[in-house]
Amino acid sequence: MSAQASRDRLGRGLAPGAPIGRPESRPQTLRSLERDGLVHRHGCPTIPPRIEYELIPLGQSLEDAIAVVRQWACTHMDEITASRNDYDRQSIVAGTLMA
């Protein structure tokens, strides 16, 4: 991800397409990334007001590591999906769906 990453791109995750949580938890997650020194937050004086996040050098240093994890997830997505479906099926039968 480039240093000029948009709020929308960061809102989906550090790697394009990777979720960073439920929409209602995104502000907290982004603030946490800002606190950790991975992103810079700045407001745009528009109507309505808009907040943008920029990946800064410390955050950029994670790009290679995130790419490896993303590749692993893409390679194993069918297995992950099957496991989730099995878990959900078993939880429904037991009456304890945790999703």
N, C-alpha and C positions, 0 to 999 in steps of 0.2 A: 504494500500500500504506500502511496506517495505521501510526502509530508503535507500535502494540501488535501488530505482526506476530508471528505465532507461529513457532516453530522449523520446523514443518512447511511453512508457507508460504515461509519463507526457504530451506528445504531444497530446494524446487522451483525457486527462482530469485527474482530481485528483482522480476520481474513474475509475477503468478499464472500458473502453467502453464509458465513458462520453466525449463528444466533448468539446474542449475549444475554438472553433472558426475555422474560415477559415485558411487553411495552411499558407497563407501570413500574418495572424495576430498572429500566434503562437509565434514567437520570442518576439514580444512586450508583449504578455500575460505572457510568461515565465519570461521575465525581470521584469515585474510588480510583479510577485510572488516572485522573488528573492529580489526585493526592500522591499517587505512586510515582509521578513524574513521567508518565507514558504519553499523555496527551496535554495539549494546551486548549483551554476553553476561552472563547471570546464571543461577546454579544455583537449582533449586527443591528445597527439603528434603522431597522425597517419596520413597516407596519404590515402585519403584526411583527413584534420583535422576534428575532431568530437567534438561536445559539448554534455556533459551529465549533467543532472540535478538530484539532490538527494533531496528527501523530508527530511527536518530537523525537530527537535522536535516541533517547533511551527506548522509547516505544518502537522506533524503527529497527533497533538492534534485535528485536524479537522476530522480525520477518522470516528469517530462515527457519527458526525453530517452529513457528506457527505453520509454515509451509509443509514441514515434515509431518506434523500432527494432522494437518488438513489432508495430505496425501494418504496417510494411514486411514483416516476416517472414510475417505472416498473409496479406498480399496476394500474396506470391511463393512461398508454401509449395508449390504444385503444381509450379512450376519447379524449386525446390530439391530436392524429392523426385525428380523426373524426372532431374535432374542426378546425384543420389546413386546412383540405380538404374543409370544409364548407366555411371557410374564403377565401381560394384561389378561390373557385368557385364563390363566391359573388364578389370578387375583379375583376376577369376576366370579369364577366358580366358588372360590372361598369367601366371596363377599368383602374383599379387602383391597379393591383397586387403589393403588397408590399414585397413579399418574397425575 
